[in-house]
Amino acid sequence: MATIESPMAGKVFQILVKVGDAIAEDDEVIILEALKMENPIFAPEDGIVKEIVVKEGQQVADGDVLIVLE
């Protein structure tokens, strides 16, 4: 089981996937807003979205788990 973690502190601007979606390595899964810029977060590997741990508008810290893959 793999996770997608936040590479920076910021606010979850948009979640681009839903539970059950099949994703491929380098697919955009979340957009974080940090320093007034939108920063896409990419999948590190192929997988199925098992759980989305965050909600849109939520503040996250560097290293927080955003998505759990199976």
Secondary structure as UniProt FT lines:
FT   STRAND          2..5
FT   STRAND          10..15
FT   TURN            19..20
FT   STRAND          22..23
FT   TURN            25..26
FT   STRAND          28..34
FT   TURN            35..36
FT   STRAND          37..42
FT   STRAND          47..52
FT   TURN            56..57
FT   STRAND          59..60
FT   TURN            62..63
FT   STRAND          65..69
//
